[in-house]
């Protein structure tokens, strides 16, 4: 069983920076991607950023402000959050995609960590 453990978020001021980390444990092979999603109250879960072999994709709302760094050897991924605003307030979820079978994939999710950005 694969588990993802995220660092604790918190309440921070607008314009500040915060770094989240996620560590994956368990039997892990053929990682297709690792990244972050977020979900605001009453909203659907949206992509923050995801790193795959072909490159990194960022959600439109965070492009130019957030960055992710993937540590392949340790199965970790970091989310560097810069220039935050109250709209970034959400529960942030770590995600990993693993090869499943010949060509399928299986997703695992972290428990989610609350990030609140005050004005």
Backbone as a ProteinNet text record, in pm:
[ID]
protein_1_A
[PRIMARY]
XXXXXXXXXXXXXXXXXXXXXXXXXXXXXXXXXXXXXXXXXXXXXXXXXXXXXXXXXXXXXXXXXXXXXXXXXXXXXXXXXXXXXXXXXXXXXXXXXXXXXXXXXXXXXXXXXXXXXXX
[TERTIARY]
83.9	0	87.8	57	129.4	59.6	137.8	85.8	162.5	91.7	150.4	131	239.1	235.8	278.1	190.7	214.2	252.2	328.5	360	238	241.8	129.6	134.1	19.3	9.7	-2.3	-106.4	-129	-186.9	-192.9	-241.7	-122.5	-116.8	-5.9	-59.6	23.6	-15	-4.2	-87.8	-81.2	55	104.5	232.7	350.7	328.8	435.7	461.2	552.5	591.7	574.7	548	532.4	573.4	640.9	683.9	617	550.5	490.2	572	572	642.5	550.5	581.4	505.6	602.3	590.5	675.5	589.8	628.3	557.4	631	556.3	613.6	535.4	598.6	538.2	611.7	549.3	607.5	574.8	676.5	658.2	745.5	685.3	756.9	687.4	763.8	710.5	620.6	679.2	605.5	577	451.4	412.4	410.5	379.2	376.4	355.6	401.1	377.4	341.3	248.9	209.5	118	56.8	-30	-160.3	-266.9	-397.4	-448	-554.1	-612.7	-763.3	-831.7	-976.2	-1021.9	-1087	-1144.3	-1284.7	-1335.5	-1470.3	-1575	-1654.9	-1759.4	-1712.5	-1585.6	-1529.5	-1477.4	-1455.9	-1397.7	-1246.7	-1193.1	-1049.3	-983.9	-880.2	-813.7	-664.5	-606.3	-464	-384.9	-285	-185.8	-65.1	-5.1	108.4	131.4	181.6	216.4	341.4	429.2	555.8	551.6	572.2	584.5	715.9	748	874.6	884.8	772.8	772.9	781.7	774.2	780.7	682.9	668	582	470.9	350.5	234.7	181.5	149	95.1	-46	-126.9	-258.4	-250.2	-348.3	-345.2	-342.6	-406.9	-417.7	-288.1	-191	-67.3	56.2	40	155	230.8	362	445.9	457.8	380.7	384.4	428.1	381.4	414.4	513.3	593.2	686.9	689.9	714.9	732.2	870.7	922.3	1049.2	1032.9	1076.2	1058.5	1191.9	1195.2	1312	1281.2	1328.1	1295.4	1355.6	1475.8	1542.6	1469.3	1410.6	1342.7	1191.5	1142.4	998.1	929.9	985.5	930.4	901.7	808.5	780.2	750.4	798.1	783.8	704.3	625.8	550.4	595.4	656.3	698.3	591.6	530.1	419.9	467.8	471.2	513.1	398.5	408.1	309.9	167.2	145.5	14.4	-88.1	-211.8	-323.5	-435.5	-537.7	-645.2	-713.7	-708.8	-769.6	-697.2	-577.4	-503	-544	-633.1	-681.4	-755.2	-709	-766.8	-700.5	-756.7	-690.8	-604.8	-479.6	-385.1	-358.4	-365.1	-349.8	-230.9	-146.5	-40.1	-96.8	-39.8	-88.8	27.7	13.2	111.2	37.4	88.9	34.1	134.8	89.2	173.8	122.9	215.7	178.5	99.3	-11.4	-96.7	-121.3	-68	-77.6	13.5	-31.2	51.6	52.2	-62.5	-71.5	-165.5	-218.5	-307	-232.5	-307.2	-248.3	-337.7	-276	-347.1	-301.2	-395.8	-367	-378.2	-286.7	-290.4	-288.6	-359.5	-376.5	-331.2	-274.4	-247	-374.3	-362.3	-480.3	-528.6	-446	-479.9	-430.8	-381.4	-335.9	-395.5	-446.2	-513.8	-412.8	-428.1	-349.4	-446.1	-431.2	-516.2	-430.5	-467.1	-394.3	-482.2	-437	-512.3	-476	-571.6	-549.1	-462.2
-118.5	0	124	215.3	340.8	444.4	516.4	624.5	752	862.3	993.4	1075.5	1129.5	1209.6	1351.1	1445.3	1584.6	1661.9	1766	1855.3	1938.5	2000.3	2079.3	2218.5	2264.7	2398.9	2501	2580.5	2678.8	2807.1	2906.3	3038.2	3129.9	3191	3278.6	3406.6	3507	3635.4	3635.9	3716	3731.8	3786.4	3735.9	3779.5	3701.1	3620.9	3543	3414.4	3336.6	3210.9	3096.5	2981.3	2861.5	2742	2649	2528.6	2407.1	2331.3	2206.3	2090.4	1982	1863.4	1743.7	1645.6	1522.2	1407.7	1307.3	1189.8	1066.8	990.8	868.5	748.3	656.6	535.9	415.1	299.5	177.1	122.1	27.8	-31	58.3	123.5	222.3	185.3	182.6	155.4	226.1	252	310.2	429.8	531.2	652.6	728	750.4	825.9	976	1013.1	1153.5	1176.7	1290.2	1334.6	1481.5	1520.1	1659.5	1696.9	1812	1869.7	1915.4	1892.8	1945.2	2022.4	2098	2170.2	2178.6	2199.4	2208	2311.5	2414.4	2517.2	2475.9	2531.2	2494.7	2517.6	2415.7	2425.6	2419.7	2396.6	2393.4	2255.1	2233.3	2108.2	2110.1	1992.9	1981	2021.1	2102.1	2151.5	2124	2120.1	2095.8	2217.7	2193.6	2294.6	2276.6	2160.5	2128.4	1979.6	1926.4	1785.3	1767	1684	1656.3	1517.5	1509.1	1383.8	1383	1268.6	1257.2	1357.7	1387.7	1481	1626.7	1655.2	1792.1	1817.8	1942.9	1984.2	2072.5	2043.7	2123.7	2194.9	2321.2	2402	2445.7	2453.5	2509.5	2657	2703.4	2842	2941	2906.4	2998.4	3015.3	2928.3	2934	2952.3	2956.4	2972.3	3100.5	3086.6	3200.6	3231.7	3164.4	3190.5	3068.9	2952	2829.8	2748.3	2671.7	2580.6	2449.4	2343.4	2214.3	2159.7	2085.5	2018.4	1872.9	1785.4	1643.3	1577.8	1504.1	1427.1	1281.5	1236.6	1101.9	993.6	1017.3	915.9	889	991.4	978.2	976.4	977.4	977.6	1091.2	1208.2	1326.8	1433	1518.5	1632.7	1751.7	1867.1	1989.2	2090.9	2165.7	2273.9	2404.3	2489.4	2621.2	2721.4	2782.6	2873.3	3016.5	3093.3	3232.3	3323.9	3447.3	3549.4	3502.9	3447.2	3392.7	3502.2	3469.4	3557	3475.5	3542.3	3467.3	3364.1	3381.7	3284.3	3150.7	3149	3024.6	2942.5	2994.1	2920.8	2795.8	2681.9	2554.6	2443.4	2326.3	2206	2153.9	2134.2	2089.9	1941.7	1870.9	1726.4	1686.3	1605.5	1543.7	1427.6	1406.1	1300.6	1231.1	1100.9	1023.6	930.2	918.1	829.3	719.5	596.7	481.1	400.1	336	243.9	128.4	94.1	-13.3	-108.1	-227.5	-321.7	-280.7	-311.6	-285.1	-137.9	-79.1	58.7	145.2	91.5	168.5	250.2	318.6	398.5	396.2	417.3	421.2	543	614.9	737	714.6	775.2	776.7	921.5	945.9	1080.9	1093	1207.9	1239.2	1275.7	1293.9	1323.1	1466.5	1551.3	1690.8	1775.4	1892.7	1986.5	2123	2186.1	2314.5	2427	2508.7	2630.1	2747	2839.9	2957.1	3081.5	3163.5	3286.1	3403.5	3481.8	3596.9	3720.7	3812.4	3935	4031.5
0	0	0	-87.7	-97.5	-11.6	64.5	146.2	118.8	124.1	103.7	229.7	279.8	401.3	366.8	394.3	363	488	467.7	576.9	612.2	727.8	776.4	714.7	671.6	617.2	727.2	719.6	823.2	768.3	853.5	817.4	796	678.9	644.3	582.9	579.3	523.4	372	310.2	165.5	124.1	13	-37.9	14.3	114.9	172.9	97.6	151.9	90.1	188.3	133.5	213.4	129.6	191.8	123.7	185.8	103.3	144.5	90.7	164.3	120.9	128.8	49.6	46.7	27.4	111	103	78.2	-19.9	-53.5	3.2	58.8	115.1	67.3	79.8	33.9	-86.8	-150.6	-270.5	-388.1	-438.4	-544.1	-662.1	-775.7	-898.7	-1013.3	-1114.5	-1237.5	-1208.3	-1147.8	-1117.1	-1246.6	-1270.3	-1388	-1361.9	-1238.8	-1206.4	-1058.1	-1012.7	-876	-880.3	-796.1	-798.5	-684.6	-701.5	-601	-663.1	-591.1	-622.9	-502.2	-523.8	-412.1	-430.6	-320	-321.9	-221	-270.2	-185.4	-143.7	-34.2	10.6	-97.3	-121.4	-221	-364.5	-385.8	-519.7	-553.5	-681.3	-725.2	-705.1	-692.2	-681.2	-813.3	-805.1	-923.9	-918.1	-1034.2	-1045	-999.5	-917	-885	-976.9	-970.1	-1055.1	-1050.2	-1158.3	-1162.4	-1245.3	-1195.6	-1261.7	-1321.9	-1449.2	-1521	-1597	-1653	-1724.1	-1838.2	-1897.3	-2008.3	-1968.8	-1840.3	-1794.4	-1682.2	-1648.7	-1539.7	-1592.2	-1550.1	-1586.2	-1463.1	-1479.7	-1372.3	-1405.5	-1301.3	-1319.9	-1354.2	-1429.9	-1474.8	-1359	-1250.1	-1138.3	-1060.8	-1082.2	-1004.8	-1090.9	-1220.3	-1308.5	-1276.7	-1266.9	-1236.2	-1088.9	-1005.4	-862.3	-781.4	-820.8	-749.6	-830.7	-760.7	-823.9	-748.1	-820.7	-756.8	-787.9	-693.4	-710.4	-670.1	-755.3	-732.7	-702.7	-594.1	-554.9	-587.2	-699.3	-744.8	-655.7	-607.1	-526.1	-395.3	-338.6	-209.9	-222.6	-344.4	-368.1	-292.1	-306	-243.3	-348.3	-314.4	-398.7	-309.5	-352.3	-276	-355.8	-285.4	-344.8	-282.3	-363.5	-319.4	-360.3	-262.4	-284.9	-261.9	-367.4	-361.1	-403.5	-360.6	-398.8	-375.8	-261.9	-232.4	-207.1	-236.2	-209	-146.3	-92.2	-25.4	-113.2	-243.8	-333.7	-333	-278.6	-268.1	-146.8	-67.1	49	4.2	50.3	9.5	88.3	73.4	120.3	6.3	34	-67.3	-51.7	-163	-164.7	-249.8	-193.6	-270	-350.1	-465.1	-553.8	-622.2	-637.4	-711.9	-806.3	-925.5	-1026.1	-1054.3	-1041.8	-1063.3	-1180.6	-1248.3	-1353.5	-1293.8	-1357.3	-1310.4	-1425.3	-1412.9	-1521.4	-1635.4	-1753.6	-1870.2	-1908.8	-1909.2	-1955.2	-1872.8	-1763.7	-1680.9	-1577.8	-1494.5	-1388.3	-1265.1	-1152.8	-1026.8	-948.4	-894.9	-821.3	-671.1	-599	-454.5	-407.7	-298.7	-248.7	-104.7	-73.7	64.8	138.2	268.5	349.5	333.6	278.1	260.3	375.2	342.9	444.2	415.1	518.6	504.1	495.2	392.7	378.2	371.9	463.4	469.4	451.9	355.8	327.1	365.9	460.1	506.5	426.1	416.6	342.9	422
[MASK]
+++++++++++++++++++++++++++++++++++++++++++++++++++++++++++++++++++++++++++++++++++++++++++++++++++++++++++++++++++++++

